[in-house]
Amino acid sequence: MIEDGVRELAKGKNFAALTTLMPGGQPQTHVMWVDCDDEHILINTEVHRRKFKNVEADPRVTVAIWNAENPYSFAEVRGRVVETVTGPDALASINALSNKYTGGDYAPEIQSERVVLKISPERQISR
């Protein structure tokens, strides 16, 4: 279950930092759009990206979300990617995220295939 403070930040127009683990164990962090459902943090990417390859090999991730109006208000979720969603649902997800952050459908060219990473939290904090 996503805690209320985490949900509020993930549902808002706030950015997140997704940290995955490279093959050699080094962390890799990307600033991302973010959303959530009742049980998962949701991140949308493409299947050819390094971050997707990282979570295929090691599903452990950390997501930090900060309040766009007050970066001292933040949440951190440590967990695992427990499911991936592709196809029409992933396309709908990226368009919904784009509308949330930019006010319009996703415009950049999709280079491979969109995928939603469903992250199940193992530890959540919000401040």
VENHUDA-V81807 format. One record per backbone hydrogen bond with DSSP energy under -1.0 kcal/mol. CO is the residue of the C=O (numbers start at 1). NH is the residue of the N-H. Records with the same first field share a line. If there is no record, write none. Layout:
CO: NH, NH
This chain:
3: 7
4: 8
5: 9
6: 10
7: 11
8: 12
12: 14
15: 66
16: 32
17: 64
18: 30
19: 62
20: 28
22: 25
26: 22
28: 20
30: 18
32: 16
35: 42
38: 2
40: 37
41: 119
42: 35
43: 117
45: 115
46: 49
49: 53
50: 54
51: 55
52: 56
53: 57
54: 58
59: 81
61: 79
62: 19
63: 77
64: 17
65: 75
70: 73
73: 67
74: 127
75: 65
76: 125
77: 63
78: 122, 123
79: 61
80: 120
83: 118
85: 116
87: 91
88: 92
89: 93
90: 94
91: 95
92: 96
93: 97
94: 98
95: 99
96: 100
97: 101
98: 102
113: 47
115: 45
116: 85
117: 43
118: 82, 83
119: 41
120: 80
123: 78
125: 76
